[in-house]
Amino acid sequence: MLRARLAPARFDKYVGAAGGDPVLALRLYEWNIQASASLHGAIGQFEVLLRNALDVQLSKYHRTVLGGDGSWWMDPAMPFQADLAEKVTDARRRARRGGASETHGKVIAELMFGFWRFLLDSQHSGTLWAPALRHAFPHLRPKVRTEVYDRVERINALRNRVAHHEPVHYILLDDRWQDLLTVAGWICPTTAAWIWSTSTLPAVLASKPI
């Protein structure tokens, strides 16, 4: 019954991973749910930390380089690639839904994880990373952009799998956990320690049935 309700094509992947044992497959499926829930919480904490750190630097850049008031999301002069500029426009539109006022906090909250990830890509290396965004990671030495981007890219890919209820049991989650804590530590060691201390993920990873 459960196999049918969960979709045979979906559940049978767990059966294959469990060596053909349907009972063990169900335990693995249940563990996958627990792992996804733990990851959702930890990645959420990380995303808030990352976006706030980058937002601070974008506001400083807007004031010091463009001579603005810090409202970088409103300024078409910001050196975003076209796809990111479009994401900002979409976020501003969502922030105004229902006639609400467009505020800084609402716009930042409406920008997806992918926006912050692509801010750190090679296309923004000279325009934003070098003059501004590298300062969001005061504990990174030396300030090598790819060290941040590669880890954030992997966390973003994992976040998307979790958000779409996809299997994560075959991923090296210990490594992704370390990616998250490493980048968080480059931003703020105290906050990284808080993420670690409040997460259920280490215990869940230790309880993996196979």
ABEGO torsion letter per residue (X at the ends): XAAAAAEAAAAAAAAAAAGGBAAAAAAAAAAAAAAAAAAAAAAAAAAAAAAAAAAAAAAAAAAAAAGBAGBAAABAABBBBAAAAAAAAAAAAAAABGGBBBBAAAAAAABBAAAAAAAABAAAAAAAAAAAAAAABAABOBBBAAAAAAAAAAAAAAAAAAAAGBBAAABBAAAAAAAAAAAAAAABAAAAAAAAAABAAAAAAAABAX
